[in-house]
Amino acid sequence: MTGLTFSPLIPAPFLILLTAIAVVLIAYGLYHRAKGVLLRTIPILALIIAIADPELVRENRTALKDVAVLVVDESNSQKIGERDARTKAAVEKLQSEFGGIPDLEVRTVYAGRSDTSSGQDGTRLFDALSSALSDVPQQRLAGSVIISDGQIHDALTPERATQNHAAYMNAPVHLLVTGERKEFDRRIRLESAPDFGIVGQNSTVRLRAEDTTAAPGTKIPVTIKKNGGEAIQTMLAAGQITEVPLQIDNAGANVYEVEIAAGNGEISTGNNRTLISINGVRDRMRVLLVSGQPHVGERAWRNLLKSDPNVDLVHFTILRPLTKDDGTPLNELALIAFPIRELFEEQLKEFDLIIFDRYSQKGLVPFQYMNNVANYVRQGGAVMLAVGPEYADSYSLFGGPLQGILPAEPTGRVFNGSFRPHLSDVGTRHPVTATLDGATMPGTDPSWGRWLRQVQVAKPNGAPVLMGQEQEPLLILNHVEKGRVALLLSDTVWLWGKGFDGGGPQTELLRRVAHWLMKEPELEEEALTAEVRDGALQINRRSLAKEPVAVTVKGPDGKEQKVMPISTTGGAFTARAEISEPGLYTLSDGKITAIAAAGTPNPLEAFDVVSTADKVGPLAEASDGGTFWLEDAVAPAIRRVVPGRVAHGSTWMGLKANKQVAVTGVTQTPLSPVALILLAIMAGAMVAWWREGK
């Protein structure tokens, strides 16, 4: 390209003034027909040209390539059906066509991969597109092509995109939808759930069952499982929010898996489940403590239970059994009547734990009420016996209705010598005793203080976690149908609290026993849990077994992997499993089933997987782009179009041909050589003088 420029030696206004004066003088001379006026014009013009210093400029230009961006969706929903195959075929075809366009630079961006640590971000392709265009001038943008199922969660409305000055709006945005128009899916949505619930009461959650083809209100079967246990069937109306009550059975995590029945031909069942975790808290634990013969250790139980603000303690001490007859007139007795019927019939099920402390069966509580206690345990209640010599005599509780639930039969022998309690083999793995302060392994000298009395038993059931004199069971924990029983075969545990012979963890031991009886999850001897840590599932298995058992992990995509836990300490086993994608993972070792959530149980990416053009279609139309379904063809043809012209058709999509150039150099040629100008001035002056002299 050639142009003319001036570099005047004096300021332009003075040059213009000088030129104007010269023109006026020449015109004046012509008007009066002065001799040599035209010849005088030559040196004047030469002088003005010399002062103006004109130059001829030639620019060296290079054509710039336009830039197009190809965004490929790699989110998990792209793995459904034929979407992945269609995506690969379309990318291959488009890249082949792009390679035949010499003036086009194509940037291919793969985006949308799910992040297990942030399940609610969804598929974000426009962030990746904006990043790819961050260094592209508006004048060089040819257009954008997005290959996706249409489930894009950062797409703006055309108005918002324009207001935000989105760079991609300066050229056509084309959407290639990988799915099919007639897709069907069912899904379950958790609208709301409480974080906490009261143990023994119902907590209400709000669920919505969705079916993309069912009429609103259509009943859809839904299954609810708690901690992988027995399934409960219910029906939810499609498209409507339904309040569902869930029973909070235990303190700690109550995990519910809600699954909607799979539909015939739906494209994905990965979003048919959701996970609800409600932390159970006890409103006020009600404990009934019945003390028989008064003894020094009675205060230990009372102090322990009264020190816990969450415990409502009802304590009765039997100071005067019915068999006692010392001649005291009834009207002089200051003792209140023992409320047998109220405690052991009317209010029995309201108690979370019943403790018999050195209580013997001497006719105070009739057998029919003790039958109620036995049934209370079998139906899920908890009873603890802290016994002394009375357990070995003829009035022992073992000889009555409680015999069917008690874990050991007394032999009638009582050890009265001192001994040091220590862990049994099973006690080293039981969560109640394994981590007690000062606990030692079997075969090593215990570090706890001595006790002074122990009742011998035979044929113990359950888990003898503490051993005493002559390797006899000292503390036995046992499951009885739905309930639990603990039997402490000594009444001298209080010596630990007094620091006798170094003392021991009395308060912690009794607290753990009480909470184990009330089914605290952290003290379950058989438990399987998992949590996401450092991008993987950290699996924790607690068991009384010595050898680990393989755990099968089933991911949200249905794929299974087996991991072998490694033994650590205190009956704990750990393992790690890789996370393939966010969602619900089911763990099972053949005995226990557990559920863990990686990321969000229902991330945006996995929840709505039906292909759609509704989210990006309006934006594509506003940018003069088109929407194409790859079920119709592999990919539309590519055409270069002039800016402002139609940029898409039924079988083709257009990319702008901007024809931008870059100046790589400038050549300047002076048009007023000094020698030529001097020659013109001198020649014009001499000719003018010659003409005037004639």
C-alpha positions, 0 to 999 in steps of 0.5 A: 500500500502506498501513501503520501505523508509530509514532515514539514520543517516548520509548524504546519500553520506557518507553512499554510500561511506561507503558502497562502501568501505565495498564492496571493502574490502570484495571483496579484502578479497574474492580475496585473500581468507582471512579466515573469510571474509564472517563472517566479512561481517555480522557485516559490513552489520549490521552496514550499515543497522543500519546507513541506518535505513530502514522502511516499510511504509503502506499508508491508502487510501480512494477512492474519489468520482468524481464530475459531474455538472448538469446545468439547464437553468431557463431562460424565453425562457425555458417556451416556449412550452414543454421545461419546462416539458422536463427539469423537466422530464430530471432532475428527470431521471438524478438525479435518475440515479446519485443516483445509482452511489456511487462513484459520487458526483453530483452538480445541479446548476439552472442558467439563470434567467433573471435580469430585470435590465440588459436585454442584459446580456442574458443567462449565464450558463457557468459562473455558471458552472465555479463557481460550478467547482471552488473548484474541482481538475482537476483529480476528474472532471467526466463531465458536463451536461447542460439542455437548449434550446441552447440559451446560451450567454456566451459559448466560442468557443473551442479554446477560452475555451482551451486558457482560461483554462476553467475547464469544458474542462477537462471532457466531456460536454454534452448538452441536448436541450429542444426545437425542431429541426423544430422551427419557429419564427419572430422578429423585431430588432432595429439596430439604432435610434437617441436619439434626433429629431427636433420637426416637422421633421422626424427622421430615424431609422433602423429596421430589420425584421427577419423570420427564415424560410422566404427567404431573401427579403420577405415582412413582414407587420409591424405596428408602433404606436406612444404613443399607438395611431393610427397604421401605416402599412408598409412592411419590407424586411426579413433579410434586414436593412430598414430605416424608417422615424418617425415624431417627433410631440412634445417636450419630449419623442416620444415613438414608438411601432414597431410590426411585424405581427405574423406568423402562428405557430411561437413559441413566439410573445414576441419578435415581438415588440420593443420600440423606444424612441426619445426625441423631441427638438424644433430647434427654437420655433417661436412665433408671438406676436401681441400687440394692444393698447400699455400698461405697460404689453406689455413689460412683454411678450416681456421680457419673450419671448426674454429671452429664447434663443430657441425662435425666436420672431416676435413682432408687435405693432399696434400703428396706426390702419387704423381707425385713421385719424389725418391729418398726411401726409402719406409721413411724417409717419415713421411707416412700413406697417404691413405685414398682408399677409406674417404673416397670410397666407404665414408664419402662419403655421411656428409659434408654438404660436401666442399671441394677447396682447390687440388686438382688431378687428378694421379692421387692419387684415381682417376677411379672415386672422382671418379665417386662424388663426382659421383654424391654431388652429383647425389643431394643432396650439396654440393661446393665448389672453391676453385681457383688456377692448377691449375684452368687447367692440364692436371691441372684437375678440370674435365677429369675425372669432375667436369666434368659437375657443375662450373659453368664451364670454365677457358680456361687464362688466369690473371689475376695483377693486383690487383682488387676483388671486387664484386657482380654483378647477380644477386649483389645479389639472392642471399641469400649475397652481397646483405647482406654488410658493405660490399657495393655495387651494380653500377656503384659503387666496391666498398669491399672490399680487393683480391685478387691472382689469378683464374682465367678461365672460359667458359660459366658456369652457375648464378649468378655472384654475385661478379665480379672482373677484367675483369668475369669471374665470381669466385664461381659458385653452381649447382644440380646435380639434387638437389645444389649446387656452388660454384666460387671462382675465386681462392685469395687470399680469405685477404687479406680476413682479413688486412686487406689493403687494408682487408680484407673479410667473408671469414669471413661469405662463406665461412660463407654459401657453406658453409651455402647448399651445405648447404641452410640455409633462410635462404639459399635464393634462391627462398623463400616464407614468411609469418607472422602480424603485427598481425592479418594475414599478412606474406608474404616472397618471396625471388627472383633475379627482378627483377619480383614475381609475384602470390601467391595466398592460400587461407584455411581457408574455401577463399576465395582472394585475390591480393596483389602483393608489393613489392620491398624490397632484396636480392631480397626482396619483401613483401606483406600479406594479410588473415586471415579466420579462424584456421587454415591458409593456403596460399600459391602464386606458381605456382612455390613453395607455402608454408603458414602457420598463423594462430592455432592450426592446429586451434583448438577452434572449427574442430576439432569442428563437429558440432552437439550438445546434450551440452555445454549440455543438462545445464545447461539441464535443471538450470536447468529449461530446455529443449533445442530443435533448430531443424531441427524449427521456426523457434523455440519459443513464449515463455510467462511462467511462475510461479516454481517451475512447469514452464518448458518444453514440446515447443513452448514455453519459459518465462521466469519472471514475477517481478512485482518492484516498486520503491518510488518514494515514501512518504506519511506521514499522522499519526494523532495531531494535537496539537490533537485529543489535547489536546482529548481529554485536557482533555475526559476530565479535565473529564468525570471530575471532573464525574462524581466530583463528583456 
